[in-house]
Amino acid sequence: MNLKKRVILEFDEVPKLIFVQGSELNDKALYICGKKVKGIRRVRIEASLDEFTTHEVEYVTHAAGEEPVTLDG
């Protein structure tokens, strides 16, 4: 029997940036301001405790026929 564990993250406010790496090679997700970014090819995140976190995202425009995420509204 293969039981899956479910993990739930709760925040008081929507985080600006969340990167999730699953257990499989292609099991990744990036969320910016609570919206999932689709068609990601590459993500680079620079973070430290005493500086702002910066990130670069390379993605394929209109991947899988979906509209790209916009960060307004």
C-alpha positions in Angstrom: 0.0 0.0 0.0 1.4 3.4 -1.1 0.2 6.1 1.3 0.8 9.7 0.2 1.6 12.3 2.9 -0.1 15.6 2.6 1.6 18.8 3.6 -0.3 22.0 4.2 1.5 25.4 4.6 -0.6 28.2 6.1 0.4 31.8 6.2 -1.3 34.9 7.7 -0.5 36.8 4.5 0.1 35.7 0.9 3.9 35.1 0.5 5.6 37.0 -2.3 7.6 34.0 -3.5 7.3 30.2 -2.9 9.3 27.6 -4.7 8.3 24.0 -4.1 10.5 21.0 -5.1 8.7 17.7 -5.0 10.3 14.3 -4.9 10.3 13.7 -8.6 12.6 15.4 -11.1 9.9 17.5 -12.8 7.8 18.0 -9.7 8.4 21.7 -9.2 6.1 24.7 -8.7 6.7 28.5 -8.4 4.1 30.8 -6.9 4.5 34.6 -7.0 2.0 36.6 -4.9 -0.1 33.5 -4.5 -0.4 32.8 -8.2 1.2 29.7 -9.8 3.7 30.6 -12.6 3.3 28.2 -15.5 5.8 27.1 -18.1 8.9 27.5 -15.9 12.1 26.5 -17.5 14.6 27.8 -14.9 14.5 29.6 -11.5 17.4 31.3 -9.7 16.8 32.4 -6.2 19.3 34.4 -4.1 18.3 34.7 -0.4 19.9 35.6 2.9 18.6 36.7 6.3 19.9 40.2 6.1 19.1 41.1 2.5 16.1 41.2 0.2 15.4 37.9 -1.7 15.9 38.3 -5.4 14.9 35.8 -8.2 15.2 35.3 -11.9 12.6 33.2 -13.8 13.1 31.8 -17.3 9.9 30.4 -18.7 8.3 29.5 -22.0 5.6 32.0 -23.0 2.1 30.5 -23.4 3.3 27.0 -22.4 0.7 24.3 -23.0 -1.7 26.8 -24.5 -2.2 28.6 -21.2 -2.0 32.4 -20.6 1.1 33.5 -18.7 0.7 34.7 -15.1 0.4 38.5 -14.6 1.3 39.9 -11.3 -1.3 42.8 -11.3 -4.5 42.2 -9.3 
